[in-house]
Amino acid sequence: MKHYIEYSNNEYPDNTFISYKNNSITFADFYHNVSSKSRILTKLNFSNTSKIGVLLSNPIDILELYFSCLQLNIIPIIFPSDITNDELQKVIDHHKISLIITEWVRKNQVVSVKNSDFFYIQELSSNYGGCADLEFEKKINNLNQIQSMHLTSGSTGFPKLINLSFQNFISSVDQWHQEIKFSSLDRYIQCLPLNHIAGLSILIRSQLKGFETILMDKFDSKKINSEIDNGATLVSLVPSMARRLLDNRAGRAFPKNFKGIIIGGDSCSENLIKELMAYNVPIYKVYGMTETCSGICGFWVNKYPEMLNSVGKPFKGTKIRIDNSIINIEGPTITPYNHNNKPTNGLLQTSDLGYFKDRFLFIDGRSDDIVISGGENISLSQIKNILINHPQIKNVHLVVEKDEAYGDKIIAYITLNDIISIDNILNFCKKYLPENKLPHEIEVVEEIL
């Protein structure tokens, strides 16, 4: 298969690939920008590295450098722009990243980071070492080779790098296309971080399906609603974003040509889904993770409103089975290596608990969020999911503290849509939980960051 930028430059050269801050970049423009950057990058010494860290703020710089690495058969790793020196140092030391491309504004930040060289993108001009006249490989020679590595904290909090292959991404695009039916006329709002698999995957889909990506530096509900009203057809959001989008929309109807909101990430409350449905806007609910190269299970909620608490059906080509309540996934989008660098053979045992009902998958907590309180095993995600479905609760954050009486003491911090008593909330929880599994304290706060 051709490299992504070779394919899109051949198939959709004059189509807009990216709209960003009132500028439009065609697929042909992007191809030439990436190739130019690749020629300059060859002047760097890659002999001692097979991977490069990308620590940048500008999304266009991030994307051009990412695709340049692919063109040069180097594995890119996109770091979050707000990564701390301590987190960066841990990743460098654990994963042996010897070169990171960053920006001048970070010079003072990274000066104390050891065991890696830093090169500043502002020095990647055509004057750097001259402009090499090179032809690049037009095809992906081995679809099973690693395309990029992706940082995730996982359940332990320690930063892990997940390997994803070209085959993972290409299979993911095929599966998503079967679900969403992308068109080259689509205009897809991308407001998710590019270091997250959900954000980057949208750009890979765009390269293969020829649609326009409306790229944003960060989530902005006013700007997103404006884009929707001016012809955008799709947007991917996590639940907290969807909530703010509706608050800003203030009852305004969605345009008829808007294809829908793709919603995933954190647990999504029944109330939020029902509120979205009241707008008659199509909602696609999805389940996935970095290890599965974004979503692998989902459905159009409006078609199956009776299943709105589920995460849908497995994508075609993906198999999901439940072993002792634990979700196991098999398919072509599964990372070829786990975080311990052991082959997965296309099989992934998750930490999610779940069950099937009428072929729809339901998530029922996590095996790694169990705390022991008063001698009982208690799932934190189960408590959170119950609280977030209270009609007056807007957001939930759980904290576990060590306690002589309980062992683990569970404190729930909540924000509210309207004033309500703690007793009302506890009575609501008692409908779904025995008393010995209720939060020990519930505190109302103004905001949860």
C-alpha positions in Angstrom: 0.0 0.0 0.0 1.1 3.6 -0.7 2.2 5.8 2.2 -0.7 7.9 3.5 0.5 11.2 2.0 1.4 9.5 -1.3 -2.1 8.0 -1.5 -4.0 11.2 -0.6 -1.8 13.4 -2.9 -2.7 11.0 -5.7 -6.4 10.6 -5.0 -7.5 13.9 -3.5 -4.7 16.5 -4.3 -7.0 19.6 -4.5 -9.3 18.6 -1.7 -8.9 20.5 1.6 -7.1 18.3 4.1 -6.9 20.7 7.0 -8.6 24.0 7.9 -6.8 25.7 10.7 -7.1 29.3 11.8 -8.7 30.6 8.6 -6.1 28.8 6.5 -6.7 25.8 4.2 -4.1 23.2 3.4 -4.9 20.8 0.5 -3.7 17.2 0.5 -1.1 18.3 -2.2 0.1 21.2 0.0 0.5 18.9 2.9 2.4 16.3 0.8 4.9 18.9 -0.3 5.3 20.4 3.1 6.0 17.0 4.7 8.4 16.0 1.9 10.3 19.3 2.3 10.5 18.8 6.0 11.7 15.2 5.5 14.5 16.3 3.2 15.7 18.7 5.9 15.3 16.0 8.7 17.7 13.7 6.8 20.5 16.1 7.8 20.0 15.1 11.4 21.9 12.1 12.6 19.4 9.2 12.8 22.1 6.5 13.0 21.6 6.0 16.8 17.8 6.2 16.9 14.8 4.5 15.4 12.3 6.7 17.1 11.9 10.5 17.7 10.0 12.3 20.4 7.8 15.2 19.3 7.2 17.8 21.9 5.5 20.7 20.2 2.5 23.0 20.7 1.5 23.9 17.1 -0.7 21.1 15.6 0.4 21.7 12.1 4.1 21.3 13.2 3.1 18.1 15.0 1.4 16.6 12.0 4.0 17.5 9.5 6.8 16.1 11.7 4.7 13.0 12.4 4.2 12.2 8.7 7.8 13.1 8.0 8.9 10.4 10.4 6.7 7.9 8.6 8.2 8.9 5.3 11.7 8.4 6.8 10.9 5.0 8.4 11.4 6.5 11.9 8.9 5.9 14.7 7.3 9.1 16.1 6.1 9.6 19.7 3.9 12.6 20.2 4.2 13.9 23.8 1.4 15.9 25.5 2.3 19.6 25.3 1.8 20.0 29.1 4.1 17.0 30.1 6.2 17.7 33.2 9.9 17.3 33.3 9.5 14.4 35.8 7.1 12.5 33.4 9.4 13.3 30.4 12.4 12.0 32.2 10.7 8.7 33.2 9.7 8.1 29.6 13.1 8.9 28.3 14.9 6.6 30.8 12.4 3.7 30.5 12.0 3.8 26.7 15.5 5.0 25.7 14.4 8.0 23.6 17.6 9.6 22.5 16.2 12.5 20.3 13.3 14.9 20.9 12.3 17.7 18.6 10.8 20.6 20.4 10.6 24.4 20.2 12.7 27.3 21.4 10.1 28.4 23.9 10.8 25.2 25.9 14.6 25.6 26.1 14.5 26.6 29.8 12.0 23.8 30.6 14.0 20.9 29.1 17.5 22.1 30.1 17.4 19.8 33.2 16.2 16.7 31.3 19.0 14.2 30.8 19.8 11.2 28.6 18.2 12.7 25.4 19.2 15.3 22.8 16.9 18.1 22.0 16.6 19.7 18.6 14.5 22.8 18.0 12.0 22.9 15.2 12.8 26.5 14.4 16.2 25.3 13.2 14.6 23.0 10.6 14.8 25.5 7.8 15.9 24.7 4.3 19.3 26.3 5.3 19.9 23.6 7.8 22.6 21.5 6.1 21.3 22.4 2.7 18.2 21.0 1.0 18.7 17.3 0.0 17.3 16.2 -3.3 15.9 12.8 -2.3 13.2 10.5 -3.4 11.3 8.8 -0.6 9.8 5.3 -0.5 6.3 5.6 -1.9 4.9 2.4 -0.3 4.6 0.9 3.1 6.8 -2.1 2.7 5.7 -3.9 5.8 2.3 -3.3 7.2 3.2 -5.0 10.4 6.0 -2.6 11.2 5.5 -0.1 14.0 4.0 3.1 12.7 4.1 5.1 15.9 4.2 4.8 19.7 1.6 6.3 22.0 1.9 7.4 25.6 -0.7 6.2 28.0 -0.7 6.2 31.8 -2.8 3.1 32.1 -4.2 2.0 35.5 -0.8 2.2 37.3 -0.1 5.8 36.5 3.4 5.0 35.2 3.8 6.2 31.6 3.7 3.4 29.1 4.3 3.5 25.4 1.9 1.5 23.2 3.2 0.3 19.8 0.7 0.5 16.9 1.4 -0.8 13.5 0.5 0.5 10.0 -1.9 -2.5 9.8 -3.6 -1.4 13.1 -4.3 2.1 11.7 -5.4 0.9 8.3 -7.7 -1.8 9.8 -9.1 0.8 12.1 -9.9 3.2 9.3 -11.7 0.4 7.4 -13.7 -0.6 10.5 -14.7 3.0 11.2 -15.7 3.6 7.6 -18.1 0.6 7.8 -19.8 2.3 10.8 -19.8 6.0 9.9 -19.7 5.9 6.0 -17.2 8.7 5.5 -17.5 10.9 2.4 -14.9 13.1 0.8 -17.5 15.9 1.4 -17.4 15.4 5.2 -15.9 18.2 7.3 -14.8 16.6 10.6 -14.1 18.8 13.7 -10.9 17.7 15.5 -10.6 19.2 18.9 -9.0 16.3 20.8 -5.2 16.3 21.7 -3.1 14.8 18.9 -1.1 12.8 21.4 -4.3 10.8 22.1 -5.1 8.0 19.7 -8.7 9.3 19.3 -7.4 12.6 18.0 -4.6 11.4 15.7 -6.8 8.7 14.2 -9.1 11.3 12.7 -6.2 12.6 10.6 -5.3 9.1 9.4 -9.0 8.6 8.4 -8.9 11.9 6.6 -5.7 10.9 4.6 -7.4 7.7 3.4 -10.9 8.9 2.9 -10.3 12.4 1.6 -12.4 14.4 3.9 -11.6 17.8 5.5 -10.4 18.1 9.1 -11.2 21.3 10.9 -8.3 21.4 13.3 -8.5 23.2 16.7 -5.8 23.9 19.2 -8.2 23.0 22.0 -11.8 22.5 22.8 -13.9 25.7 22.4 -17.7 25.1 22.6 -18.5 28.4 20.9 -16.2 27.8 17.9 -17.3 24.2 17.5 -21.0 25.2 17.5 -20.2 27.9 14.9 -18.4 25.3 12.7 -21.4 23.0 13.1 -23.8 25.8 12.0 -21.5 26.5 9.0 -21.4 23.0 7.5 -19.2 20.8 9.7 -20.6 17.2 9.5 -18.9 15.3 12.3 -17.2 15.9 15.7 -15.6 13.6 18.2 -16.1 14.5 21.9 -15.6 13.1 25.4 -18.7 13.5 27.7 -17.5 16.6 29.5 -17.0 18.3 26.1 -20.5 17.3 24.9 -22.0 18.8 28.1 -20.3 22.1 27.5 -21.3 22.1 23.8 -24.9 21.7 24.8 -24.7 24.3 27.4 -23.3 26.8 24.9 -25.9 25.7 22.2 -28.7 26.8 24.6 -31.5 24.9 22.8 -30.5 25.8 19.3 -31.3 23.0 16.8 -28.5 21.2 14.9 -28.5 21.6 11.1 -30.0 18.8 9.1 -26.8 18.1 7.2 -24.9 17.4 10.5 -24.1 13.7 10.5 -23.5 13.4 14.3 -21.5 13.5 17.4 -19.1 10.6 18.1 -18.8 10.3 21.9 -16.4 8.2 23.9 -13.8 8.5 26.6 -15.0 8.6 30.2 -18.3 7.1 31.3 -21.2 8.9 29.6 -24.2 9.4 31.7 -27.7 8.3 30.7 -28.9 11.9 31.3 -26.4 13.4 28.9 -27.3 10.9 26.1 -31.0 11.6 26.6 -30.4 15.3 26.5 -28.5 14.9 23.2 -31.2 12.8 21.8 -33.8 15.5 22.6 -31.9 17.7 20.1 -32.6 15.0 17.4 -28.8 14.9 16.7 -27.4 11.5 15.7 -25.1 10.2 18.4 -22.5 7.5 17.9 -21.3 6.0 21.2 -17.9 4.2 21.0 -15.7 2.1 23.2 -12.0 1.6 22.7 -8.5 2.4 24.0 -5.0 3.1 22.9 -4.2 -0.6 22.7 -7.0 -1.1 20.2 -6.0 1.9 18.0 -9.1 3.8 19.0 -12.7 2.5 18.9 -13.5 -1.2 18.3 -17.2 -1.2 19.4 -20.1 1.2 19.0 -23.5 2.1 17.7 -25.9 4.8 16.6 -27.8 5.4 19.9 -30.8 6.9 18.1 -31.4 3.6 16.3 -31.3 1.6 19.6 -32.5 4.0 22.4 -33.3 1.0 24.6 -29.6 0.2 24.7 -28.3 3.7 25.4 -26.3 2.5 28.5 -24.4 0.0 26.4 -21.3 0.7 24.3 -22.7 -1.0 21.3 -21.6 -4.0 19.1 -18.1 -5.1 18.1 -16.9 -3.6 14.8 -16.7 -6.1 11.9 -13.5 -8.1 12.2 -13.2 -7.6 16.0 -14.2 -10.3 18.4 -15.0 -9.6 22.1 -15.5 -12.3 24.7 -16.1 -12.2 28.4 -13.9 -14.4 30.6 -14.8 -14.2 34.4 -16.4 -10.8 33.7 -13.2 -9.5 32.1 -13.4 -8.1 28.5 -11.0 -9.8 26.1 -10.6 -8.4 22.5 -9.3 -10.0 19.4 -8.8 -8.3 16.1 -6.6 -6.5 13.5 -6.4 -3.3 15.4 -4.8 -4.8 18.6 -1.3 -3.5 19.4 1.3 -6.1 18.2 3.2 -5.7 21.5 2.0 -5.1 25.0 3.7 -2.5 27.2 6.2 -5.2 28.4 7.2 -5.6 24.7 5.7 -9.1 24.5 3.8 -10.2 21.4 0.0 -10.0 21.8 -0.8 -12.0 18.6 -3.9 -9.8 18.2 -5.3 -10.7 21.6 -5.8 -8.2 24.4 -7.1 -8.8 27.9 -8.4 -5.5 29.2 -9.0 -4.4 32.8 -12.6 -3.7 32.0 -15.5 -5.7 33.4 -18.5 -6.3 31.2 -21.3 -8.5 29.9 -23.3 -8.9 26.7 -27.1 -8.4 26.4 -28.8 -9.0 23.0 -25.3 -8.8 21.4 -24.7 -5.3 22.9 -21.7 -4.9 25.2 -22.2 -3.3 28.6 -19.3 -2.0 30.8 -19.6 -2.9 34.4 -16.5 -1.4 36.0 -12.8 -2.2 36.0 -10.9 -5.1 37.6 -8.0 -2.7 38.5 -10.1 -0.1 40.3 -11.2 -2.4 43.2 -10.6 -1.0 46.7 -11.2 -3.0 49.9 -13.4 -1.1 52.4 -14.7 -2.7 55.5 -13.7 -6.1 54.1 -15.7 -5.6 50.9 -14.4 -5.4 47.3 -15.8 -2.2 45.8 -15.5 -1.0 42.3 -14.9 2.8 42.1 -16.1 3.0 38.5 -19.4 1.4 39.5 -19.9 4.0 42.1 -19.0 6.8 39.7 -21.3 5.4 37.0 -24.2 5.4 39.4 -23.6 8.9 40.7 -23.2 10.4 37.2 -26.6 9.0 36.3 -28.3 11.0 39.0 -30.3 13.7 37.1 -28.9 16.6 39.2 -25.2 15.5 39.2 -23.1 17.1 36.6 -19.6 15.7 37.4 -18.0 13.2 39.8 -14.5 12.7 41.2 -13.7 9.9 43.6 -10.8 10.0 46.1 -9.7 7.1 48.3 -8.0 7.8 51.6 -6.5 5.3 54.1 -8.7 5.0 57.2 -8.3 3.0 60.4 -11.9 2.0 60.5 -12.6 1.2 56.8 -9.2 0.4 55.3 -10.0 2.4 52.2 -12.3 5.4 52.7 -14.2 6.6 49.6 -15.0 10.3 49.2 -17.1 11.5 46.3 -16.7 15.1 45.1 -19.6 16.2 42.9 -20.8 19.2 41.0 -24.6 19.8 40.6 -27.0 21.1 38.0 -29.4 22.2 40.8 -29.5 22.2 44.6 -30.2 18.8 46.1 -29.6 17.2 49.5 -26.9 14.6 50.2 -29.7 12.3 51.6 -31.4 12.4 48.2 -28.2 11.4 46.5 -27.5 8.6 49.0 -31.1 7.3 48.6 -30.6 7.3 44.8 -27.4 5.2 45.3 -29.1 2.7 47.6 -31.3 1.7 44.6 -28.2 0.2 43.0 -25.7 -0.5 45.8 -25.9 -2.2 49.2 -25.3 0.2 52.1 -21.8 -1.1 52.8 -20.7 -0.1 49.3 -21.9 3.5 49.4 -19.4 6.4 49.4 -18.4 7.2 53.0 -18.6 11.0 52.3 -20.2 13.1 49.5 -19.1 16.7 49.1 -20.5 19.2 46.8 -17.9 21.5 45.1 -18.1 24.3 42.6 -15.8 22.8 40.0 -14.0 19.5 39.2 -10.8 20.1 37.2 
